[in-house]
Amino acid sequence: MQRKLTLTVSSDVYAGLRRVVGRRKISRFVEDLVRPHVLKRELESAYREMAADQGREAEALEWCDATCGDAKEP
């Protein structure tokens, strides 16, 4: 069962969500972010599920590679 929820965000945040996530994908995006914080799940199964998502893993690897050079050596 789904329930409707009204959230208020700044215009900048809303524009960024539409640009990055897509117009009809914001609800799913927000639910995916919030779910682990409000519902108890087995940590191991959650990590296994995330690792099975090849698109997510590829994006994470790309992000890691792109930001690796940002770290400054002491």
DRENTORKOL-3810 file (N, C-alpha, C; in nm, 4 decimals):
REM DRENTORKOL-3810
@n.u->0.0836; n.v->-0.1180; n.w->0.0000; ca.u->0.0000; ca.v->0.0000; ca.w->0.0000; c.u->0.0882; c.v->0.1244; c.w->0.0000
@n.u->0.0586; n.v->0.2153; n.w->-0.0843; ca.u->0.1328; ca.v->0.3402; ca.w->-0.0896; c.u->0.0525; c.v->0.4517; c.w->-0.0249
@n.u->0.1235; n.v->0.5470; n.w->0.0339; ca.u->0.0621; ca.v->0.6641; ca.w->0.0940; c.u->0.1251; c.v->0.7876; c.w->0.0331
@n.u->0.0474; n.v->0.8921; n.w->0.0210; ca.u->0.0977; ca.v->1.0172; ca.w->-0.0343; c.u->0.1552; c.v->1.1021; c.w->0.0788
@n.u->0.2689; n.v->1.1645; n.w->0.0506; ca.u->0.3383; ca.v->1.2470; ca.w->0.1474; c.u->0.3776; c.v->1.3776; c.w->0.0788
@n.u->0.3549; n.v->1.4878; n.w->0.1447; ca.u->0.3940; ca.v->1.6171; ca.w->0.0898; c.u->0.5195; c.v->1.6649; c.w->0.1615
@n.u->0.6236; n.v->1.6944; n.w->0.0841; ca.u->0.7495; ca.v->1.7463; ca.w->0.1377; c.u->0.7716; c.v->1.8862; c.w->0.0833
@n.u->0.8349; n.v->1.9683; n.w->0.1617; ca.u->0.8693; ca.v->2.1025; ca.w->0.1175; c.u->1.0208; c.v->2.1137; c.w->0.1092
@n.u->1.0714; n.v->2.1515; n.w->-0.0075; ca.u->1.2146; ca.v->2.1704; ca.w->-0.0283; c.u->1.2351; c.v->2.3030; c.w->-0.1003
@n.u->1.3561; n.v->2.3521; n.w->-0.0963; ca.u->1.3861; ca.v->2.4778; ca.w->-0.1648; c.u->1.3762; c.v->2.4587; c.w->-0.3168
@n.u->1.3607; n.v->2.5664; n.w->-0.3863; ca.u->1.3523; ca.v->2.5616; ca.w->-0.5328; c.u->1.4780; c.v->2.5022; c.w->-0.5937
@n.u->1.5933; n.v->2.5344; n.w->-0.5350; ca.u->1.7195; ca.v->2.4806; ca.w->-0.5859; c.u->1.7254; c.v->2.3287; c.w->-0.5722
@n.u->1.6824; n.v->2.2781; n.w->-0.4566; ca.u->1.6833; ca.v->2.1343; ca.w->-0.4337; c.u->1.5867; c.v->2.0655; c.w->-0.5301
@n.u->1.4687; n.v->2.1236; n.w->-0.5463; ca.u->1.3702; ca.v->2.0648; ca.w->-0.6371; c.u->1.4237; c.v->2.0613; c.w->-0.7813
@n.u->1.4828; n.v->2.1705; n.w->-0.8246; ca.u->1.5383; ca.v->2.1754; ca.w->-0.9602; c.u->1.6490; c.v->2.0716; c.w->-0.9762
@n.u->1.7328; n.v->2.0566; n.w->-0.8734; ca.u->1.8387; ca.v->1.9566; ca.w->-0.8782; c.u->1.7833; c.v->1.8156; c.w->-0.8837
@n.u->1.6788; n.v->1.7882; n.w->-0.8067; ca.u->1.6154; ca.v->1.6565; ca.w->-0.8113; c.u->1.5613; c.v->1.6266; c.w->-0.9501
@n.u->1.4941; n.v->1.7221; n.w->-1.0085; ca.u->1.4382; ca.v->1.7001; ca.w->-1.1433; c.u->1.5487; c.v->1.6797; c.w->-1.2452
@n.u->1.6569; n.v->1.7545; n.w->-1.2305; ca.u->1.7664; ca.v->1.7444; ca.w->-1.3262; c.u->1.8425; c.v->1.6120; c.w->-1.3102
@n.u->1.8725; n.v->1.5742; n.w->-1.1870; ca.u->1.9560; ca.v->1.4577; ca.w->-1.1613; c.u->1.8766; c.v->1.3275; c.w->-1.1595
@n.u->1.7629; n.v->1.3273; n.w->-1.0922; ca.u->1.6856; ca.v->1.2051; ca.w->-1.0722; c.u->1.5845; c.v->1.1822; c.w->-1.1838
@n.u->1.5228; n.v->1.2883; n.w->-1.2278; ca.u->1.4192; ca.v->1.2761; ca.w->-1.3303; c.u->1.2827; c.v->1.3092; c.w->-1.2742
@n.u->1.1973; n.v->1.3573; n.w->-1.3588; ca.u->1.0691; ca.v->1.4128; ca.w->-1.3176; c.u->0.9807; c.v->1.3132; c.w->-1.2425
@n.u->0.9627; n.v->1.1963; n.w->-1.2927; ca.u->0.8704; ca.v->1.1006; ca.w->-1.2308; c.u->0.9413; c.v->0.9959; c.w->-1.1460
@n.u->1.0628; n.v->1.0277; n.w->-1.1027; ca.u->1.1402; ca.v->0.9312; ca.w->-1.0246; c.u->1.1776; c.v->0.9824; c.w->-0.8857
@n.u->1.1319; n.v->1.1003; n.w->-0.8496; ca.u->1.1703; ca.v->1.1626; ca.w->-0.7234; c.u->1.1181; c.v->1.0833; c.w->-0.6041
@n.u->0.9939; n.v->1.0382; n.w->-0.6089; ca.u->0.9374; ca.v->0.9636; ca.w->-0.4962; c.u->1.0186; c.v->0.8381; c.w->-0.4677
@n.u->1.0513; n.v->0.7650; n.w->-0.5702; ca.u->1.1291; ca.v->0.6418; ca.w->-0.5525; c.u->1.2674; c.v->0.6731; c.w->-0.4966
@n.u->1.3291; n.v->0.7787; n.w->-0.5475; ca.u->1.4608; ca.v->0.8208; ca.w->-0.5019; c.u->1.4585; c.v->0.8519; c.w->-0.3520
@n.u->1.3595; n.v->0.9304; n.w->-0.3101; ca.u->1.3474; ca.v->0.9673; ca.w->-0.1688; c.u->1.3203; c.v->0.8430; c.w->-0.0840
@n.u->1.2315; n.v->0.7556; n.w->-0.1295; ca.u->1.2021; ca.v->0.6341; ca.w->-0.0534; c.u->1.3270; c.v->0.5471; c.w->-0.0382
@n.u->1.4034; n.v->0.5321; n.w->-0.1443; ca.u->1.5259; ca.v->0.4516; ca.w->-0.1375; c.u->1.6265; c.v->0.5099; c.w->-0.0381
@n.u->1.6315; n.v->0.6427; n.w->-0.0283; ca.u->1.7225; ca.v->0.7068; ca.w->0.0672; c.u->1.6738; c.v->0.6910; c.w->0.2113
@n.u->1.5452; n.v->0.7023; n.w->0.2322; ca.u->1.4881; ca.v->0.7039; ca.w->0.3668; c.u->1.4699; c.v->0.5635; c.w->0.4238
@n.u->1.4351; n.v->0.4686; n.w->0.3403; ca.u->1.3998; ca.v->0.3331; ca.w->0.3852; c.u->1.4985; c.v->0.2725; c.w->0.4857
@n.u->1.6282; n.v->0.2720; n.w->0.4594; ca.u->1.7189; ca.v->0.2075; ca.w->0.5547; c.u->1.7220; c.v->0.2751; c.w->0.6920
@n.u->1.6804; n.v->0.4005; n.w->0.6984; ca.u->1.6839; ca.v->0.4740; ca.w->0.8243; c.u->1.5589; c.v->0.4535; c.w->0.9090
@n.u->1.4518; n.v->0.4095; n.w->0.8477; ca.u->1.3267; ca.v->0.3976; ca.w->0.9220; c.u->1.2754; c.v->0.2538; c.w->0.9331
@n.u->1.3286; n.v->0.1617; n.w->0.8544; ca.u->1.2883; ca.v->0.0221; ca.w->0.8606; c.u->1.4078; c.v->-0.0638; c.w->0.8963
@n.u->1.3911; n.v->-0.1505; n.w->0.9916; ca.u->1.4992; ca.v->-0.2408; ca.w->1.0319; c.u->1.5128; c.v->-0.3515; c.w->0.9279
@n.u->1.6333; n.v->-0.3743; n.w->0.8822; ca.u->1.6614; ca.v->-0.4823; ca.w->0.7880; c.u->1.7916; c.v->-0.5463; c.w->0.8284
@n.u->1.8076; n.v->-0.6676; n.w->0.7879; ca.u->1.9338; ca.v->-0.7353; ca.w->0.8135; c.u->2.0435; c.v->-0.6665; c.w->0.7334
@n.u->2.1473; n.v->-0.6241; n.w->0.8000; ca.u->2.2551; ca.v->-0.5500; ca.w->0.7362; c.u->2.3229; c.v->-0.6317; c.w->0.6271
@n.u->2.3493; n.v->-0.7573; n.w->0.6542; ca.u->2.4167; ca.v->-0.8412; ca.w->0.5560; c.u->2.3344; c.v->-0.8563; c.w->0.4283
@n.u->2.2047; n.v->-0.8784; n.w->0.4418; ca.u->2.1210; ca.v->-0.8939; ca.w->0.3225; c.u->2.1090; c.v->-0.7619; c.w->0.2463
@n.u->2.1102; n.v->-0.6497; n.w->0.3188; ca.u->2.1034; ca.v->-0.5193; ca.w->0.2530; c.u->2.2303; c.v->-0.4943; c.w->0.1707
@n.u->2.3475; n.v->-0.5279; n.w->0.2275; ca.u->2.4726; ca.v->-0.5123; ca.w->0.1532; c.u->2.4762; c.v->-0.6056; c.w->0.0319
@n.u->2.4259; n.v->-0.7261; n.w->0.0497; ca.u->2.4230; ca.v->-0.8217; ca.w->-0.0603; c.u->2.3341; c.v->-0.7685; c.w->-0.1739
@n.u->2.2206; n.v->-0.7119; n.w->-0.1372; ca.u->2.1291; ca.v->-0.6550; ca.w->-0.2364; c.u->2.1937; c.v->-0.5385; c.w->-0.3106
@n.u->2.2625; n.v->-0.4511; n.w->-0.2379; ca.u->2.3292; ca.v->-0.3376; ca.w->-0.3017; c.u->2.4396; c.v->-0.3852; c.w->-0.3949
@n.u->2.5160; n.v->-0.4846; n.w->-0.3528; ca.u->2.6258; ca.v->-0.5349; ca.w->-0.4348; c.u->2.5751; c.v->-0.6016; c.w->-0.5615
@n.u->2.4542; n.v->-0.6550; n.w->-0.5571; ca.u->2.3971; ca.v->-0.7214; ca.w->-0.6741; c.u->2.3497; c.v->-0.6210; c.w->-0.7793
@n.u->2.3349; n.v->-0.4965; n.w->-0.7398; ca.u->2.2907; ca.v->-0.3917; ca.w->-0.8326; c.u->2.4120; c.v->-0.3451; c.w->-0.9129
@n.u->2.4283; n.v->-0.4007; n.w->-1.0314; ca.u->2.5477; ca.v->-0.3733; ca.w->-1.1124; c.u->2.5572; c.v->-0.2266; c.w->-1.1536
@n.u->2.4452; n.v->-0.1638; n.w->-1.1816; ca.u->2.4473; ca.v->-0.0218; ca.w->-1.2175; c.u->2.4973; c.v->0.0638; c.w->-1.1026
@n.u->2.4479; n.v->0.0350; n.w->-0.9820; ca.u->2.4895; ca.v->0.1090; ca.w->-0.8642; c.u->2.6381; c.v->0.0872; c.w->-0.8371
@n.u->2.6834; n.v->-0.0365; n.w->-0.8489; ca.u->2.8244; ca.v->-0.0677; ca.w->-0.8257; c.u->2.9145; c.v->0.0013; c.w->-0.9278
@n.u->2.8726; n.v->0.0038; n.w->-1.0537; ca.u->2.9511; ca.v->0.0703; ca.w->-1.1580; c.u->2.9590; c.v->0.2202; c.w->-1.1308
@n.u->2.8466; n.v->0.2784; n.w->-1.0887; ca.u->2.8444; ca.v->0.4214; ca.w->-1.0576; c.u->2.9334; c.v->0.4517; c.w->-0.9369
@n.u->2.9298; n.v->0.3659; n.w->-0.8355; ca.u->3.0134; ca.v->0.3854; ca.w->-0.7165; c.u->3.1617; c.v->0.3758; c.w->-0.7526
@n.u->3.1973; n.v->0.2797; n.w->-0.8358; ca.u->3.3362; ca.v->0.2640; ca.w->-0.8782; c.u->3.3825; c.v->0.3858; c.w->-0.9588
@n.u->3.2959; n.v->0.4336; n.w->-1.0470; ca.u->3.3281; ca.v->0.5534; ca.w->-1.1264; c.u->3.3503; c.v->0.6733; c.w->-1.0350
@n.u->3.2638; n.v->0.6877; n.w->-0.9332; ca.u->3.2763; ca.v->0.7981; ca.w->-0.8391; c.u->3.4077; c.v->0.7869; c.w->-0.7619
@n.u->3.4394; n.v->0.6650; n.w->-0.7166; ca.u->3.5647; ca.v->0.6438; ca.w->-0.6425; c.u->3.6859; c.v->0.6803; c.w->-0.7282
@n.u->3.6847; n.v->0.6346; n.w->-0.8508; ca.u->3.7967; ca.v->0.6640; ca.w->-0.9413; c.u->3.8088; c.v->0.8144; c.w->-0.9665
@n.u->3.6950; n.v->0.8811; n.w->-0.9805; ca.u->3.6966; ca.v->1.0246; ca.w->-1.0112; c.u->3.7417; c.v->1.1075; c.w->-0.8927
@n.u->3.7139; n.v->1.0630; n.w->-0.7714; ca.u->3.7483; ca.v->1.1431; ca.w->-0.6533; c.u->3.8767; c.v->1.0989; c.w->-0.5847
@n.u->3.9368; n.v->0.9934; n.w->-0.6319; ca.u->4.0586; ca.v->0.9400; ca.w->-0.5692; c.u->4.1684; c.v->1.0450; c.w->-0.5634
@n.u->4.1813; n.v->1.1243; n.w->-0.6642; ca.u->4.2856; ca.v->1.2260; ca.w->-0.6682; c.u->4.2567; c.v->1.3472; c.w->-0.5822
@n.u->4.1357; n.v->1.3546; n.w->-0.5251; ca.u->4.0993; ca.v->1.4693; ca.w->-0.4416; c.u->4.1662; c.v->1.4659; c.w->-0.3046
@n.u->4.2086; n.v->1.3479; n.w->-0.2612; ca.u->4.2702; ca.v->1.3353; ca.w->-0.1289; c.u->4.4112; c.v->1.3948; c.w->-0.1331
@n.u->4.4415; n.v->1.4743; n.w->-0.0334; ca.u->4.5735; ca.v->1.5356; ca.w->-0.0266; c.u->4.6611; c.v->1.4548; c.w->0.0667
@n.u->4.7839; n.v->1.4354; n.w->0.0260; ca.u->4.8787; ca.v->1.3649; ca.w->0.1113; c.u->4.9293; c.v->1.4618; c.w->0.2178
@n.u->4.9550; n.v->1.4087; n.w->0.3387; ca.u->5.0026; ca.v->1.4966; ca.w->0.4484; c.u->5.1399; c.v->1.5544; c.w->0.4225
END
